[in-house]
């Protein structure tokens, strides 16, 4: 006997072959309505309370999604989703892992997360820097991991246990990433991607196994993905690859959320080593004509961790660099 139900869900549903014969509507959260004839309907409880899995010819098992069932004709409580999201806009009680958290933007993320009440784990391949970071933070733990070594990455997450949010800011600054194509050393070019792409991908792969449902992964890209210049072939490539990786992972790892922060010029320890005149020339055309502090950048990561309705997004922190 055909049955019709009303449900709400986080994503739009596009049945490949809906049957428009029943006159009872199936109402979807986004406000659209579809009339479908649901045959052989089976509703299975999902481990998370208030969720169920719907299996039917319209929603085959390989594309089945999780829905919160509400009685037909009754509306979902107004503002309920907003209240849940607002409650989640905090890192208090969360476990946050920052790979690259010993210095720079990563350290600022760890410090801000700690200030919000998170249990923080900072990781880096440099043990001395980890010890220094843990001492500065005061209430954090440190672990070593080298993103260039897949076995190390797997062991790192295997020993880590469960956690809520993963932030990756690690980068290999020892290799040259700027230069013209004619001068490009292809061996070094391949090596540049070892940490900034393949290492990040390995961290996502093994880190996804122990991250909390509804948790998040935040990657780090850069403005050169959108504003390339002469001599920036590899830097532009790396930044762009991270953005597309974030979007792909957001679909593959859902309901874990995956986003990326697109950084402009940030006054990290390494950037401060550049001549002041060079830095000023880089920021002079910006609507906000200065470089950002690491703390200003870190706030973007915290936003992406705490807003439970944001995934697959690239968040620029660029002083308006996208506009010029």
N, C-alpha and C positions, 0 to 999 in steps of 0.2 A: 504494500500500500504506500503510495507516495506520501512523503511528509515534507512540510515546509517549516523552517525555523528562522528565527531572527538571531543574528549574532553580531558582535563587534570584533574587529581585528585591527592589528597594527598596519596592515598593508592591504592594498586593493586586490581583489580577486578577479581573475580573468579566465573563467572556464573556457576550455577550448571548444566545447560543443554543448552550450546550454540548451535546455529544452523549454521553450516558452509555451507551456501548456497549462501549468497551474497558475491560479490567479492570486496566490498568497505571495507577498513580496519577501525577499530576503534582503534585509537592510544592512548595509555595510557602514563601518564607522565613518568613512569619509563623507557620508551623506548620500551616496548614490544608491539606487535600488535596482536589484535584478530579480526577475521572476524565473525561478528554475524549478524543475521537477526533480526532486531528489529521491532516487530509488535505492533500496537496500541500505538505508542509512544506519551507520553504526557510530556511536559516540563512546569514545574511550577516555577515562580519566587520565589527565596528565599529572606527573609528579608535583608540579607547581599548583597550588590551590587555585581555584576559580578558572582553570584552563581545561579544555577538552580537545581531543583530536577527532576530527571528522573524516571518516572514510566513506567514500561512495564513488560511483562511476564518474560523477562530476568532479570530485576531488580525489583522484587516484592516489594511492599510497606514496608514490614517488614524488608527488608535489603537494602532499597533504600539509596543512599548516595548523597552527594552534589558535583556537578561538575561545573567547569568553562567552558562554551561552547566557542569554537573558530571555525571560519568558516572552512569547510572541505578543506584540502590542504594547510592551512596556519599554520605556526609554531608559537608556543607561543614565545613572545619576548625574545630573548636571555638575560639571566642575570636578568630578571625581578624579579623572585623569590628571587634571591640573594639580590637585592636592597631592597626589602621589608623586608627581614630578617635582613639586616644590620641596616635598619632604626629602627627596633624593638629592637636592642641590647642596650637598655637603659631603665631605670625605670622612667625617667622623666615624670611627669604627671600621673604616675600610683599610685593606692592605694594598699598598701602592708600590709597584716595582719600577724603578727607573734605571734602565741600562744606559750608561753614559751619565749617571747621576753624580759622579765625583767632582765634576767641574762645570763651568759655563751654565748654559740654559738648563741642562739636566739637574745640576745642583740646585738651581733656583726653583725648579719644579718640586724637587724633594723637600726643600725648605718650606715652600708654601703649602704642600700637602701635609707636612708635619704640623704646621701651624694650625691647620684645619682639623687636626685630631686624627690623622691617618697614621697607621703603622707603616713606616717607610723602609724599603729595602733598596739600597743603592748598589749598583753593580758596575764594574769596569774591569778591563784586563790589567790595569795598573794597580797593584796591591797597595803601594804607598799612597796613592791618591785616594783610594777607598778609605784607608785609615784616617787620613787627614779630613776627609769629608764627614765621616762618622763622628769624629771629635768635634767638628764645627757644628754639626746638626744637634748633637747632644742626646737625641733619642731616636736612633736609627740603627739598622744593622747593615753590614756590608758584605758583599760576596764578589768573588772574582769570576769573570766569564769573558772568554775571547770569542767574539762573534765570527772570527775567521775559521773557527774550529767547530764543525757541526756536532761532533761527539761531546765537546765541552758544553755546547748550548743545550743539548739533550739532557746531560747530567745536571746542569744548573737547574733546569725546570723540574727535573725528576726529584731533586732534593729540596726544592723550594716549598712544595706543598701548595695549598690553595691560596688564591689571592683574588683581588677585585679589579685592579687596573694595571696595565702595562704601558709604560712610556719609553720610547726609544729615541734617544738623542745622540747616540754614539756615532762618531765619524772618525775616519783615519786621516788625520791632518799631516801625517809624515810624507804623504805622496803628493806630487804636484798635480793640481786639477785644472790649471789654467795654461793656455798656450794655443798657438795656431794649429790647425789640422796638419799642415806640412811638417811641423816639428813634433807631432804627437807620437809618443812611444806606445805602440799597441799593447805591449806587455804590461806597462804601467797602467794603461787605460783599463785593461781587464782587472788588474789588481785593485784599482780604485773602487770597483763595484763589489769587491769581496766583503767589505764591512757594510757599506752604505746601501747595498741592495740584497745580495745573497745572505749576508749575516742577519739583516732585518727579516728577511723571509724565513730563515731558520728559526729565529726567535718567535715569530708568529706561529709557525707550525708547531713547535714544541710547547710554546707558552699557552696555546689555545686549549691544551689538554687539561689544564688545571685552573683555568680562569673561571670565575663565577658566572653563572648564567646572568645575562644583563650587564656584565662587566664591560670593560672597554680596552682597546688598544689604540694608542696614539703615536703616529709616526712623525718624522720630521723631514720636511722638504724645504725648498727655498725659492725666492722670487725669480731666480734665473730661469725657472721653468716657464715663466710668463714674459720675462723681459731679458731674453738672451742678448749677448753682445759679442763683439769680436773676441776670439780667444777663449770662449766659454763653452766649447762643444761638450766636454765631459761633465762639467759642473751642471750645465743645463740638462744633459741626459739623466744624470743621477737624480736631480730634483724632480724632473718629470716622471721618471720611473716610480718614484715613491708615491706620487699622487695617484697614479693609476693602480699601483699595488693596493693602496688604501681602499679605493673604490671596489676593486675585485674582492678583497678580503671581507669588506662589509657585507657583501652578498653571500660569500662562502661560509663565513663564521657566524652569521645571524643565528640567535639573538645577541651574541656578543657584538658590540658596536666597534667600528674601526673608522678612525678619522686621521687627518694629518694637519699639522700646523705648517704654514708656508711662511718662513721667516725672511724678513728683510735684514737690514744691517743691525746686528745685536752686539752691544759692547761687552763681549766676553773677554777672557784673559788673552786669547789669541788675537782677536780683532784689535785690542788696545795696543798691540805691538806694531801696528801699521802707522805710518806717518800721519799726523793730525791733518795735514793739508789734503792728503788723499781721502781720508774719511769725510772731510767737509765737502769735497767735490762730489762724493757719492750721494750725500743726503741733501745737498743744496736745492735740487729740483723738486723735492718732495713737498706735498702740502703741509706735512709736519717735518720741517727741515732739520732733523737730528736723528741720531741712532737711538734705538730702544735699549733700555736696561734689561738684563736677564730676567728680572722680576716681572717687568711688563710683558715679556714673552711668556713667562711661566703661567701667567693668568689665563692665557689662551688654552693651555693644556688642562688646567684645572676646570675650565668651563666645559671642555669636551669630555672630561671624565664625569662631571657631575650632571650634565644635561642628558637625561635618559632618552630623549627623543631625537638626538642628533647622531647620525651615522652616515658614512660614505661622503663626508664633507671635507673640504679643504679650507682652513681658516687662516686668512692672511694676517700677519702682524708686520706691517710694512710701512707705516707712516703715510699711507696713501699711494704707495708705489705702483699699484695696479692702475692708477688713474693717469699716470704721466709716462 
